[in-house]
Amino acid sequence: MSDGWSRYYEAAGADPRPTLLEALDRFEAEGRGAGTAVDLGCGTGRDTRELLRRGWHVIAVDGDAEAMEHLAALAHEDGIAGELEPLLARYDQARWRQVDLVNASFSLPFCEPADFPATWARIRESLRPGGRFSGHLFGDRDEWAGATDMTFHSRAEVDALLDGLELERLDEVEEDGHTALGEAKRWHRFHVVVRQP
C-alpha cells in the first residue's frame, strides 16, 4: 500500500458506512436474504467485512494489491473468507456480473473524470431489478473540486445520474470538517442509497 493510503485506512477505522447499513436494512425489511454485492474501491474492507458477516457473496474491487491482501487476511481471520471474491482492478478495468448491490463508499470521487461515465453506466447496468446502489459522490463546491484526476458533480448532475432509480436516500452535505487524517477540509458530498426498479 502507498504510505498515504495506508495511513488513511488506519485512520478511517473499521466501522461500515451508514449508507451501506441503510441499504442492507432495506433489503432485510423486504424479507430478502443475502445476495451478491460489489464493493467498489473496497480498500482494506470496512464495508466488505460487514457484507460478509451478513452472509453476502462479495466481489471486492480495488486497484491496491496490498490492501486486497490485507482484506483477504482479515476475512480469513474472521472465518468469512469463503464468500469473498477479490478483483484487483482499476475502475476503468473492472468488470463484474449482475448483482443485488453495488457499494461505493467514498471511492467514486477518485475515479478519473474520463472514466466516470462508463463506470457509472456499468454500475447501473449490473443492478438486478430490486437491486441497490449505496455510496457517495463529491459535490462541485468541495474543497478538492478542480483536481483533474477526481470527479465532482453539481446537484443537477447528481439528479441526472440517479434519474430512473428509486431514491431512498440523498443527503447533500456541505460543511467544514476534517479528513480521516485530521486535515481541515471543506466538504461537499452526497450520501446516496437508490433502488433499481
Secondary structure, 3 states (H helix, E strand, C coil): CCHHHHHHHHHHCCCCCHHHHHHHHHHHHCCCCCCEEEEECCCCCHHHHHHHHCCCEEEEEECCHHHHHHHHHHHHHHCCHHHEEEEECCCCCCCCCCEEEEEECCCHHHCCCCCHHHHHHHHHHHEEEEEEEEEEEEECCCCCCCCCCCCCECHHHHHHHHCCCEEEEEEEEEEEEECCCCCEEEEEEEEEEEECC
